[in-house]
Amino acid sequence: MNRPKLIFVDLALIAITMIWGSTYVVVKGNLNGVNSVTLLCYQSLIAVLILSALLLFLKKNPWHNFTQGMLLGIMQSLFFLGEAACLYFTQSSNAAFITGLFTIFIPIYNFFFLKTKPSLNLIVAIIFSLIGLWFITGGAKGINLGDLLVLGSTMIGSMRIFVAHHFLNKKAHPLVLNFQQLFMLFIISSSVVIILHLPLSIRTSNAVYALLYLGVFATFGCYVVQNIALTVTSPTRVSMFNILVPVFGALLAWTVGGEVFSWHKLIGGCFIILAMLFVKTRFFMVIFSRRAG
């Protein structure tokens, strides 16, 4: 891949992380205006309608190899539903930092499914991640249901990237795949709304603006760009940029979101960011080799 194209992809992935980092504050700040699962249902519908028009214009069959998109859609639904539910039980800064563990899970999946030998960097990163989680949640006694939900959804979300890369390597069309998984997200989130009799109303104008932002940018735009990026680079590189999600998420939570700043959460977040840097760079190995020499 040529360098200018790689730089363009990297800049696009940075933009994605900025948008995703902001979504925690956007969703949590509008929980009084609309139910989070209802919001998820509406935002996925917006993205599906945009993609439908785009695929119609491109004359692409949106149902080609639908089982691939269905699988990704189920995984994406579990990820989104977990993220939506967690914000009722934990702070958005917690959710942002824990979601950053995306970066750690990809090489772990590489080890289990591709038999890639774990590096010393990965082992150190896992240790740092556990320390970071301990600080953020307050230890085993302080961890709440929301923290567990966001951790589980992060594991599923990172698996979705791993599987999506596999399908895209088999020449799946990124827009078609994106339409299918978002269509499944709409079906599943709608089913949850109906089964649980959740309110469909949007009670504030701010919630309407949040819905448009989440549907057009955070759902349609970000996932289309991510799938296109996965056609030209590795899932490990794509997940690397999730380092920035907790940074933007926590900064916005402590400023715009009005959450109380916490030193122990900042320390825990720094441990998780260090863990992500360790697993994506050779910094630790360079320091280790120098000391050994």
C-alpha positions as CSV (number, residue, x, y, z in Angstrom):
1,M,0.0,0.0,0.0
2,N,1.5,3.4,-1.0
3,R,2.3,5.9,1.8
4,P,-0.2,8.7,0.8
5,K,-3.1,6.3,0.7
6,L,-2.0,4.9,4.1
7,I,-1.8,8.4,5.6
8,F,-5.3,9.1,4.3
9,V,-6.7,5.9,5.8
10,D,-5.0,6.7,9.1
11,L,-6.5,10.2,9.2
12,A,-9.9,8.8,8.5
13,L,-9.5,6.3,11.3
14,I,-8.5,9.1,13.7
15,A,-11.7,11.0,12.7
16,I,-13.7,7.9,13.5
17,T,-12.2,7.6,17.0
18,M,-13.0,11.3,17.7
19,I,-16.7,10.7,16.7
20,W,-16.9,7.4,18.7
21,G,-15.3,9.1,21.7
22,S,-18.0,11.7,21.7
23,T,-20.9,9.2,21.5
24,Y,-20.7,8.3,25.2
25,V,-21.4,11.9,26.2
26,V,-24.0,12.3,23.5
27,V,-26.0,9.2,24.5
28,K,-25.7,9.7,28.3
29,G,-26.6,13.3,28.0
30,N,-29.9,12.4,26.2
31,L,-31.1,9.5,28.3
32,N,-33.9,11.7,29.6
33,G,-35.0,12.5,26.1
34,V,-35.1,9.1,24.6
35,N,-34.5,5.5,25.6
36,S,-31.1,4.3,24.7
37,V,-32.3,1.2,22.8
38,T,-34.9,3.2,21.0
39,L,-32.2,5.6,20.0
40,L,-30.1,2.7,18.7
41,C,-33.1,1.5,16.7
42,Y,-33.6,4.9,15.1
43,Q,-30.0,5.6,14.4
44,S,-29.5,2.2,12.7
45,L,-32.6,2.9,10.6
46,I,-31.1,6.2,9.4
47,A,-27.9,4.4,8.4
48,V,-29.8,1.6,6.6
49,L,-31.9,4.1,4.6
50,I,-28.7,6.0,3.5
51,L,-26.9,2.8,2.6
52,S,-30.0,1.5,0.7
53,A,-30.0,4.6,-1.5
54,L,-26.3,4.4,-2.0
55,L,-26.4,0.7,-3.0
56,L,-29.3,1.4,-5.3
57,F,-27.3,4.1,-7.0
58,L,-24.3,1.8,-7.4
59,K,-26.5,-1.1,-8.6
60,K,-25.2,-3.5,-5.9
61,N,-27.3,-6.4,-4.6
62,P,-27.7,-5.6,-0.8
63,W,-28.6,-9.2,0.0
64,H,-25.5,-10.9,-1.6
65,N,-23.9,-13.4,0.9
66,F,-26.4,-12.2,3.5
67,T,-25.2,-14.8,6.1
68,Q,-21.9,-12.9,6.4
69,G,-23.6,-9.7,7.2
70,M,-26.1,-11.4,9.4
71,L,-23.3,-12.8,11.6
72,L,-21.6,-9.4,11.8
73,G,-25.0,-7.8,12.5
74,I,-25.7,-10.1,15.5
75,M,-22.2,-9.3,16.9
76,Q,-22.7,-5.6,16.3
77,S,-26.1,-5.7,17.9
78,L,-24.7,-7.3,21.1
79,F,-21.9,-4.7,21.1
80,F,-24.3,-1.8,20.7
81,L,-27.0,-3.1,23.1
82,G,-24.3,-3.7,25.8
83,E,-22.9,-0.2,25.2
84,A,-26.4,1.3,25.4
85,A,-27.4,-0.5,28.5
86,C,-24.1,0.2,30.4
87,L,-24.6,3.9,30.5
88,Y,-27.5,3.5,32.8
89,F,-25.2,1.9,35.4
90,T,-21.7,3.5,34.9
91,Q,-20.2,6.8,33.9
92,S,-19.3,7.6,30.3
93,S,-15.6,8.0,31.2
94,N,-15.6,4.4,32.5
95,A,-17.2,3.2,29.3
96,A,-14.8,5.1,27.1
97,F,-11.7,3.8,28.9
98,I,-12.9,0.2,29.0
99,T,-14.0,0.2,25.4
100,G,-10.4,1.1,24.6
101,L,-9.5,-2.5,25.4
102,F,-10.6,-3.2,21.8
103,T,-6.9,-2.9,20.9
104,I,-5.9,-5.6,23.4
105,F,-8.4,-8.2,22.3
106,I,-7.5,-8.3,18.6
107,P,-4.0,-9.9,19.2
108,I,-5.5,-12.2,21.8
109,Y,-7.9,-13.5,19.1
110,N,-5.0,-13.8,16.7
111,F,-3.4,-16.1,19.3
112,F,-6.5,-18.3,19.7
113,F,-7.7,-18.5,16.2
114,L,-4.6,-17.9,14.0
115,K,-2.1,-19.5,16.4
116,T,0.0,-16.4,16.5
117,K,2.5,-16.6,19.3
118,P,1.9,-13.9,22.0
119,S,4.7,-11.3,22.2
120,L,6.2,-10.0,25.4
121,N,4.5,-6.7,24.6
122,L,1.1,-8.4,24.6
123,I,1.7,-10.1,28.0
124,V,2.7,-6.7,29.5
125,A,-0.3,-5.0,27.9
126,I,-2.7,-7.5,29.4
127,I,-1.2,-6.9,32.9
128,F,-1.4,-3.2,32.4
129,S,-5.0,-3.5,31.2
130,L,-6.0,-5.4,34.3
131,I,-4.3,-2.8,36.5
132,G,-6.1,-0.1,34.6
133,L,-9.5,-1.8,35.0
134,W,-8.9,-2.1,38.7
135,F,-8.3,1.6,39.1
136,I,-11.2,2.6,36.9
137,T,-13.8,0.3,38.6
138,G,-12.4,0.6,42.1
139,G,-11.5,-3.1,42.3
140,A,-13.6,-6.2,42.6
141,K,-15.9,-4.5,45.1
142,G,-16.3,-1.3,43.1
143,I,-17.1,-2.9,39.7
144,N,-20.7,-2.5,38.6
145,L,-23.1,-4.0,36.1
146,G,-22.3,-1.2,33.6
147,D,-18.6,-1.9,33.7
148,L,-19.2,-5.6,33.1
149,L,-21.6,-4.9,30.2
150,V,-19.1,-2.6,28.5
151,L,-16.3,-5.1,29.0
152,G,-18.3,-7.9,27.5
153,S,-19.6,-5.7,24.6
154,T,-16.0,-4.6,23.9
155,M,-14.9,-8.3,23.6
156,I,-17.7,-8.9,21.1
157,G,-17.0,-5.7,19.2
158,S,-13.4,-6.5,18.7
159,M,-14.3,-9.9,17.5
160,R,-16.6,-8.3,14.9
161,I,-13.6,-6.4,13.5
162,F,-11.6,-9.7,13.3
163,V,-14.5,-11.5,11.5
164,A,-15.2,-8.6,9.2
165,H,-11.6,-8.5,8.0
166,H,-11.9,-12.2,7.2
167,F,-15.0,-11.7,5.1
168,L,-13.6,-8.6,3.3
169,N,-10.5,-10.7,2.4
170,K,-12.9,-13.0,0.6
171,K,-13.9,-10.0,-1.6
172,A,-17.1,-9.1,0.3
173,H,-18.2,-5.6,-0.8
174,P,-17.7,-3.2,2.2
175,L,-20.9,-1.2,1.6
176,V,-23.0,-4.4,1.1
177,L,-21.5,-5.9,4.3
178,N,-22.1,-2.7,6.1
179,F,-25.8,-2.5,5.0
180,Q,-26.4,-6.1,6.0
181,Q,-24.9,-5.8,9.5
182,L,-26.7,-2.5,10.2
183,F,-30.0,-4.0,8.8
184,M,-29.6,-6.8,11.4
185,L,-28.9,-4.2,14.1
186,F,-32.1,-2.4,13.2
187,I,-34.1,-5.7,13.3
188,I,-32.6,-6.8,16.6
189,S,-32.9,-3.4,18.3
190,S,-36.5,-3.0,17.1
191,S,-37.3,-6.5,18.4
192,V,-35.9,-5.5,21.8
193,V,-38.0,-2.3,21.8
194,I,-41.2,-4.2,21.0
195,I,-40.6,-7.1,23.4
196,L,-39.7,-4.9,26.3
197,H,-42.4,-2.3,25.4
198,L,-39.9,0.5,25.4
199,P,-41.1,4.0,24.7
200,L,-40.8,5.1,21.1
201,S,-41.1,8.8,21.7
202,I,-38.3,11.4,21.4
203,R,-39.1,13.9,24.1
204,T,-36.5,16.7,23.6
205,S,-35.1,18.6,20.6
206,N,-31.6,17.8,21.8
207,A,-32.4,14.1,21.5
208,V,-33.4,14.6,17.8
209,Y,-30.1,16.3,17.1
210,A,-28.3,13.5,18.9
211,L,-30.2,10.9,16.8
212,L,-29.2,12.6,13.6
213,Y,-25.5,12.8,14.7
214,L,-25.4,9.2,15.8
215,G,-27.2,7.9,12.7
216,V,-25.4,9.8,10.0
217,F,-21.9,10.1,11.4
218,A,-21.4,7.6,14.2
219,T,-23.2,4.7,12.6
220,F,-23.4,5.2,8.8
221,G,-20.2,7.2,8.3
222,C,-17.9,5.5,10.8
223,Y,-18.7,1.9,9.9
224,V,-18.5,2.5,6.2
225,V,-15.1,4.0,6.6
226,Q,-14.0,1.3,9.0
227,N,-15.0,-1.5,6.6
228,I,-13.3,0.2,3.7
229,A,-10.2,0.6,5.8
230,L,-10.3,-3.1,6.5
231,T,-10.0,-3.8,2.8
232,V,-6.6,-2.1,2.6
233,T,-5.0,-2.7,6.1
234,S,-5.1,-5.2,8.9
235,P,-7.6,-5.4,11.8
236,T,-4.7,-4.9,14.2
237,R,-3.9,-1.6,12.6
238,V,-7.5,-0.5,12.5
239,S,-8.0,-1.4,16.2
240,M,-4.8,0.5,17.0
241,F,-6.6,3.8,16.6
242,N,-9.1,2.9,19.3
243,I,-6.3,4.2,21.6
244,L,-7.8,7.6,21.0
245,V,-11.4,6.7,21.8
246,P,-11.0,6.7,25.7
247,V,-8.9,9.9,25.4
248,F,-11.6,11.8,23.6
249,G,-14.4,10.1,25.5
250,A,-12.9,10.9,29.0
251,L,-12.0,14.5,28.1
252,L,-15.5,15.2,26.8
253,A,-17.1,13.4,29.9
254,W,-15.0,15.6,32.3
255,T,-15.7,18.8,30.4
256,V,-18.8,18.9,28.2
257,G,-20.5,16.0,30.0
258,G,-20.0,17.5,33.5
259,E,-18.8,14.3,35.2
260,V,-16.6,14.8,38.3
261,F,-12.9,14.4,37.5
262,S,-11.3,11.4,39.3
263,W,-7.6,10.9,39.7
264,H,-7.9,7.1,40.2
265,K,-9.9,6.9,36.9
266,L,-7.3,9.0,35.2
267,I,-4.5,6.7,36.5
268,G,-6.5,3.7,35.4
269,G,-7.1,5.2,31.9
270,C,-3.4,5.9,31.6
271,F,-2.6,2.3,32.3
272,I,-5.0,1.2,29.6
273,I,-3.6,3.6,27.1
274,L,-0.1,2.4,27.9
275,A,-1.3,-1.1,27.4
276,M,-2.6,-0.3,24.0
277,L,0.6,1.4,23.1
278,F,2.6,-1.6,24.3
279,V,0.6,-4.0,22.2
280,K,0.9,-1.8,19.1
281,T,4.5,-0.7,19.3
282,R,7.9,-2.2,19.9
283,F,8.7,0.4,22.6
284,F,8.8,-2.2,25.5
285,M,11.0,-4.6,23.5
286,V,13.5,-1.8,22.7
287,I,13.8,-0.8,26.3
288,F,14.0,-4.4,27.4
289,S,16.7,-5.2,24.9
290,R,18.8,-2.2,25.8
291,R,18.7,-3.1,29.5
292,A,19.6,-6.6,28.7
293,G,22.5,-5.4,26.7
